Amino acid sequence: MLYAQPETGYRTGIEPVLMAACVPARAGQCVLELGTGAGAALLCLAARVPGLTGCGVERDPTMAAIARTNMAANGVAFEVVEADIESLPQLPLFDHTMANPPWHDPASTRPAQPRTAAAKQRGRGGLVPWIAALTTATRPDGTITLALPAALADEAAALLAAASWAAQTLVPLLPRQGRPAKLVLLQASHGKTRRNVVPGLVLHGEGQSYTKAAEAILREAGVLDVSATAKFP
């Protein structure tokens, strides 16, 4: 995959790659990502599932332009719309939507690079505008997938449930075996309350190397299976 991003400032992490890996999209369906940045998640999803149509929404004009360049360089015909999530243009409903919202505390030290600050620090509305936009843009029989810090999982789950997206699966991303997850993936479907948790994906083995399971997703466009679940309160 060809992937350009700014030389300085915010750099794409593994979160969008892992998020895209658990979206249950099929050929012929349409997908949406809010806050697409340079387009990593959509590109990964397109590499795994040929035949998708899609759209990325990005408010930063420079990042939106880079995302369009990345789509074209990889032969992916996804549209990139330059817009803020709180003032989205009229869009069709999508089969699957996803987002990796900014989550750093706005009261924390602000990064020197404005683009980095916008990508990392929560706005005044926190998760509320993100959940509102996702639930509005997703078909009732579709899915919503979020990459979040573990500390915000309950808040996101409650906001989704309040909008009738209460059938949820939590995927812990474990830094190492036996270590608590700092990041999680949360996937929601429309319907009655049903909360499940998968055993989780262990990211690192010995040293700084990724586990085979993580490598299969990060380098080989593998699927992150969220079907083997156990109930959680």
N, C-alpha and C positions, 0 to 999 in steps of 0.2 A: 504494500500500500504506500502511495506517495502522500506525504502529510507535511504541509507547511504550517508554521506558527510564528508569532513574533520572536525576534531574537532576544528581547529583554521583557521583563515583566512576568505575568502569569504563564505558566507552562502546563500543558495537559497532563493530568495524573492518570492513575489506573481506574478511577471511579467510573468514568463514562464507558470504558471498555467492558467492565464487569456489569454495569447496568444494562448495556445493550445485549449482553450474553444471556440474560434471563427474560428478555421480552419475547413472548410466544407468538411472534409474527409468522405468517405464512405467505407464500408467493401470491400476489394479487391484492394483498391488503395495503392499507395506507398508514403511515406512522408520522408522528409529530414529536419534535423535541423542543422544549422551551429552554432558552439560554444555551443555544447550541455551540457557542464559542467558535472554534475553528472546524467544528463538524465531526469530531472523533467518534461520538456514539453512533451517529447516523451512518458514517462510513463503515464502522464495524458491523452494524446490523445489515447493511447492504451487502457486505462481503459474505456474511453467513447465510443470508436469505435472498437469493436473486429474485427479481420480479416484483419487488416492492415499489410503491410510490411513496413519496415522503416530503416533509417540509421541516425546516429548522427556523426558529425564531430567535433573533439576536439583536439586541438594542445598540451594540457598539458597531458603528459603520465600518471600522477597520477590520474587526473580527468577522463581520458578515461578508466582507469582500474576500477575506482569506478562506472562509468556508466555501464560498462559491468557487474559488480557484481549486480548492481541494476536491470538491465534487466533480468538477470538469476534468481534473487530472486523473481521476480514478474511473471516469466513465459512468458516474452516478448522476442520474437526472433528477436529483432532489432539488426542490426550490428552497431558497434561503430568503426569508422575509425580514427586513429591518424594522423592528417594532419593539415597544416596551410591553411586557406581559400585562400591564394594567390598562393598556389601550390597544388591544389587539385588533387588527382589521377583521372583517368578516371572513371566516374560514369554514371549510366543510368540517363535518365530524370525522374523526379518525378512529381506526380500529384499535390502535395502541398509541399511548402518549408516554413521554418520559421527561425527567428533568433531574439535574444535579444542582439544586439551588445554592446560592451563596449562604453560608451558615455561620461564619465567624461572628462573634459578638460585636455589634456596631460600636460598643464602648471601648473595645480593645484598640491597641495602637494601630493606626491606619497605615497601610503600606504606602511607600513613597510613590509608587507607580499608580496613577488613577485607574488604569485598566485592571491592575491586580486587585485593588481595593474593591472595584465593582464586581469582580468575579468571586471574591471571597467573603465580603462582609454583608450581613443581612441588611435589608432595607428596613424602614420603620414598620412596615406591615408584616415583617417576618415571613413565615410560610403561608400566611393567609392568601395573598394575591396569587401565589404559585398554585396552591391547591384549587382555588376558585377557577383559574384559567384552565387547569388540567381537567377538572371535572366537567367544565362547560364544553371542552373541545373533544371529549371522548364519547364514542358510541356506547349506549347502555350495555351492549354485549362485549365491550372491549376491556382493555386493561390499562391501568396507570402504574408506572414504575418510577420510584424515586431512589436516588442515592443520597444518604443522609448520615450525619453523625449519630451514633447510638443515643446520645442524650436528647435528640429531637424526635426520635421514633414515636414515642407516645403522643406527642403533640400532633404530628402528621397523621397518625392513625385516627385520632379523635376528629380532626378536621375532615378527613376523608369519610369517616363513618357518619358525620353530621350531614354530609351531602349524599348519603345512601350508598357510598362505596365502602361497605363494611366487611366484605369478604376479603380478608387480607392475609398475606404471607410475608413473614419477616425472614430475611437471609442475613445472618451475622457474617461479617468479614473479619476473620480472626487473624491478627498479626502473626501469631504462632500457636501451635497446639497448647491448650491449657491457658491461654491468655484471653482476657475479655475483649470483645469486639469494640473497636472505636468507631467503626463505620458499619452501616447496614444498608441493605437494599430492602425496600418495602414495595410490594406489589399488591394492588387492590383491584377487585372486580365489583360490579354493581350487584347489590343484593343484601340479604340478611347478614347479621353479624356472624362471622366465622373467622377466628384468628388462629393462624398456624405459624410454626417456626420450623425451619429446616435446621439440620445439624450445623450448618455453616461451612464456609469455605476457608480453609487454612491457607494463608498467603505465602508464608515463608517457612522453609525448613532450616537446615543448618546454615550458619553464616547469614548472608544477605540473599541467598539464592531463593527463587520461587519454588514452591512445591510443583509436582508434576500436574496436579489438578489446576493450579493457577496458570502454569505455563500453557496448558492446553487451551485455555481461554484467551490469554493475553497474546499468544503468538500464533495460534492455529485456528482462531475463530470458533472455538468450542462453545458448547451450550452450558449454561449454569442451570442445572436441573433444580426446580423448586417443587417437584411433585412429591418427594418423600418427606412427609411432614409429621410433626408431633404437636399436639395442642399446647398453647400457652395461655395464661390467664389474660 
